[in-house]
Amino acid sequence: MKHEEQIRLTQLIRSQRWAALATLDASAPFASMVAYASEPGFSGFLLHLSRLAPHTRNLLTDPQASLVIGEPDTGQADPQTLARVSIQGKVVQLPRGSADYQAGRALYLDHLPCAEPLFSFDDFTLFRLVPHEARYVGGFARAYTLSREQLLAAAKG
């Protein structure tokens, strides 16, 4: 992957706040839209989710998930040329009161300050998607599969 593509990948991940989350339901795949915040080195992606939502119940049953982040479609060009990344991994719940929870909460709110009131709701849980692989498409004929190590290296720029 060229350095320019790494820069575009990191800018895409860091500039967005909204992504598709794919989980495994008992009978079929399930996708929904969620807010997220990336940890600085892409070692994790924070999700603050309600246990009332189907995607959260799915994650509590099977923690495998995929987060798809895409460049916004402005309607100006072929949407297939838009940059996007699909990050596959396992989700872990961050226990309330733990150091990980406190650090994750601060990082999440730094990226999404409007989410502050949701942290007072008992049904919301903070999760970290720990990536094991990513598939980045930067446009036509510019597709790359990145290992966890390559994704972490891309975050360093």
C-alpha positions, 0 to 999 in steps of 0.5 A, spaced: 500 500 500 502 506 498 504 511 503 498 516 500 493 511 500 495 510 508 494 517 509 487 517 506 485 511 510 487 514 516 484 520 514 477 517 512 477 513 519 479 519 523 474 524 520 468 520 520 463 518 526 458 514 523 459 507 520 455 500 519 456 495 524 455 488 521 453 483 527 451 475 527 444 474 528 441 467 530 438 466 523 442 471 518 447 477 518 444 484 521 447 491 519 445 497 523 448 504 523 452 506 529 457 512 532 464 510 533 470 513 535 477 510 533 483 509 538 489 513 536 493 507 534 487 504 531 488 498 536 480 499 537 474 502 535 469 504 541 462 503 540 457 506 545 451 501 544 444 500 548 443 493 550 435 494 547 438 494 540 438 488 536 446 489 534 448 489 542 444 483 543 447 480 537 454 482 540 453 479 547 451 472 544 457 472 538 462 478 539 464 477 531 463 484 528 465 488 522 465 496 522 464 499 515 466 506 514 465 510 508 467 516 505 460 521 504 457 521 497 456 528 495 452 525 489 458 528 484 461 522 481 461 515 481 459 512 488 464 506 487 470 511 487 469 513 494 474 510 499 471 505 504 474 500 509 471 494 512 474 493 519 473 485 522 474 483 529 471 481 536 468 486 540 469 486 548 465 490 553 469 495 557 466 494 565 464 500 568 468 503 573 475 500 570 480 504 567 479 502 560 472 504 561 474 511 563 479 512 558 474 510 552 469 514 555 473 520 555 476 519 548 469 517 545 466 524 548 472 527 545 470 525 538 462 525 540 461 530 545 453 530 544 453 523 546 454 525 554 447 524 556 447 517 554 452 515 559 447 516 564 443 511 561 443 504 565 442 500 558 448 503 554 454 499 554 461 501 552 464 496 547 471 496 543 472 493 537 479 490 536 481 489 529 484 483 526 483 485 519 481 490 514 479 491 507 480 498 504 478 500 497 480 507 495 477 507 489 477 503 482 483 498 482 485 500 489 483 495 494 488 492 499 487 487 505 491 489 511 493 485 517 492 488 524 499 490 524 498 493 517 492 497 520 496 499 526 502 501 522 497 505 517 495 509 524 502 512 525 502 515 518 
